[in-house]
Amino acid sequence: MSAGSGKIDPMHQFQVQTIWDGFQIGGQQIAFTNSAAWMCVTVVALWLFMLGGLRRQVVPGRWQMLVEGFTGFIDSLLRQNIGKDGRAFLPYVFTLFMFILFANVLGLMPLGVVGVHPFTFTSHFTATGVLAIASFTIVLVVGFWRHGLRFFSLFVPKGTPIPVLLLVAPIEFVSFMVRPFSLALRLFVAMTAGHILLKVLAGFIINAANAGAGLGLLVGVPSFALMLGVSALELLVAGVQAYVFALLTSLYINDAVHLHDHH
């Protein structure tokens, strides 16, 4: 849709655009896209954040306290859900949480005013899917490494009669296999829905501003107020979704580490 017709396309912001054509592997074009670019920006921003907070000052500054606060938060999350074995998974779950958090928040930054258009790659199922598959792979590796074939007992609730087991075991297996899909879908849907709503409200404001003073104030002011509220809510959602992803990952790892010992 053209901007001139007064219509704003809320889906345009999710469009993956090629920045550099790259090269071909087996007939497949490997290109550098805006999605990949913002993944790099997220990694660099996260690296700088961690670098600034790991200066190990005797009297920690605010930055260092912030980094230590995040680390302690994920450490306690793992300790509560996995126990003392959780410490081994701290680097992975902490990285996962911070990467998703930074990706979500960077995508909400109002950088459009300086001509930079942030791309929220967590609003793409392919990106959240890869993160979910990484978590799921760790669960499988840990499960089989620690328990061998006994890991399959995860699908067999203790004390279940054999006839019921024939029904329960396949259901348990299917629900286990759906985990990475639901993990990826939850983050993708939450980020996409919020960004569409923000874009629609932005469209209302722009069109109201073009419509003249009377209508502009009538539509533009409530839309702007609502947009500020939704932006604040989206920042909260950005944090909550990163937390939920980390929490569910730790719960799934707990299943792999302890099988049914914790039930």
Summary of the structure (lengths in Angstrom):
residues: 263
radius of gyration: 22.7
end to end distance: 55.1
largest distance: 74.1
contacts: 751
relative contact order: 0.13
helix: 77%
strand: 5%
